[in-house]
């Protein structure tokens, strides 16, 4: 695990954009496609807006990207809560990646069917062993959740299924999510974490006891890939290893 601390959210987004552009370029020297899983939230929004502008928009071969999402709220893509909708507004609507290479969670299906549909797509890309995504972008909530793996939910302990749909009582909505088994086989996972509200949970996730029911982000432990936590100074305040 690698920890990178940046001064503020703007520097964090810039460092992430630099990293992503270089990662895509390096991987595409060895293969003809790059599989990327996006995340929702405020930090990725700033990152998307950077990637959609020069110099990044010109550096990245968008035609070779295959886009996924780590999780989604069970709302129409037009809804302001939609992760896919945010990504189209801030990034995908400003670059050209073929639509058949952009894999949005099907919230027009019943939740369980939407999860199965996404799993079926993933199985056309990845086998039962070996690496999965070339890069997964993740965030972490104030409560220590990542993806739609929330404290106290059964999905945190999923061992086999690659996707899950479940009703999250505290939000009164269904959530659709990738699970630890597929994410932990990624070649690279990049967490982006910013702000003072993240300081306490970040310390517990990185330096505390293993308590995944309380801090679900702890279940992201890559089997062979590269795990990077890129955080700003306010999020890193409580860390002894910074």
Buried (B, 14 or more C-beta within 10 A) or exposed (E): EEBBBBEEBEBBBBBBBBBBBEBBEEBBEEEEBBBBBBBBBEBBBBBBBBBBEEEBBEBBEBEBBBBBBBBBBBBEBEEEBBBBBBBBBBBBEBBEBEEEBBBBBBBEBEBBEBBBBBBEBBEEEBEEEEBBBBBBBBBBBEBBBBBBBBBEBEBBEBEEBBBBBBEBEEEEEBBBBBBBBBBBBBBBBBBBBBBEEBBBBBBBBBEBEEEBBBBBBBBBEBEEBBBBBBBBBBBBBBBEEE
